[in-house]
Amino acid sequence: MLETCLLVMTSCPDDATARTIAHDVVDAKLAACAQISAPMTSVYRWQGKVCQESEVSLSFKCHKSLYSQLADKIIALHPYDVPELIATEIVQGSPAYLDWIKETTQL
């Protein structure tokens, strides 16, 4: 049986921040890969105001057992006071791809 893998998502203020976090996380073998999206517009409520900012979406594939370490690393590197940090289980996937996640992380 394959171990549970996660898709972990965050957003960053710019491409440079996303690249720094992505490289540090993958280099530390906390995730098999990171994907950085094109800029997007985020509308959110912060400190009583509705804000609108350009952000970059950043996602990782990792094993569930590495989530705490991955989250700690993202929080330590992230410039936001409260960074988005959402993880969902990958319930279906190519066995070869899920094996690759396991082979390229700390497991």
Backbone hydrogen bonds, N-H to C=O, Kabsch-Sander energy under -0.5 kcal/mol:
donor,donor_aa,acceptor,acceptor_aa,energy
5,C,90,I,-0.5
6,L,62,C,-3.5
7,L,88,T,-2.7
8,V,6,L,-0.6
8,V,60,F,-2.5
9,M,86,I,-3.3
10,T,58,L,-2.5
12,C,56,V,-2.9
18,A,14,D,-2.0
19,R,15,D,-2.7
20,T,16,A,-2.2
21,I,17,T,-2.5
22,A,18,A,-2.8
23,H,19,R,-2.7
24,D,20,T,-2.2
25,V,21,I,-2.5
26,V,22,A,-2.5
27,D,23,H,-2.6
28,A,24,D,-1.7
29,K,26,V,-1.5
30,L,25,V,-2.1
31,A,25,V,-0.6
32,A,61,K,-2.5
33,C,61,K,-0.8
35,Q,59,S,-2.7
37,S,35,Q,-0.5
37,S,57,S,-2.7
40,M,55,E,-3.0
42,S,40,M,-0.5
42,S,53,E,-3.0
44,Y,51,C,-2.0
46,W,44,Y,-0.5
46,W,49,K,-2.9
49,K,46,W,-1.6
51,C,44,Y,-3.7
51,C,49,K,-0.6
53,E,42,S,-2.2
55,E,40,M,-2.7
56,V,12,C,-2.6
57,S,38,A,-0.5
58,L,10,T,-2.8
59,S,35,Q,-2.4
60,F,8,V,-2.6
61,K,33,C,-1.6
62,C,6,L,-1.9
64,K,4,T,-2.6
66,L,63,H,-2.0
67,Y,64,K,-1.6
70,L,66,L,-2.7
71,A,67,Y,-3.4
72,D,68,S,-2.4
73,K,69,Q,-2.2
74,I,70,L,-2.6
75,I,71,A,-2.7
76,A,72,D,-2.2
77,L,73,K,-1.8
78,H,74,I,-1.8
86,I,9,M,-2.2
88,T,7,L,-2.3
90,I,5,C,-2.9
91,V,89,E,-0.9
98,L,94,S,-2.7
99,D,95,P,-2.4
100,W,96,A,-1.9
101,I,97,Y,-1.9
102,K,98,L,-1.7
103,E,99,D,-2.6
104,T,100,W,-1.8
105,T,101,I,-0.5
105,T,102,K,-0.8
106,Q,29,K,-1.7
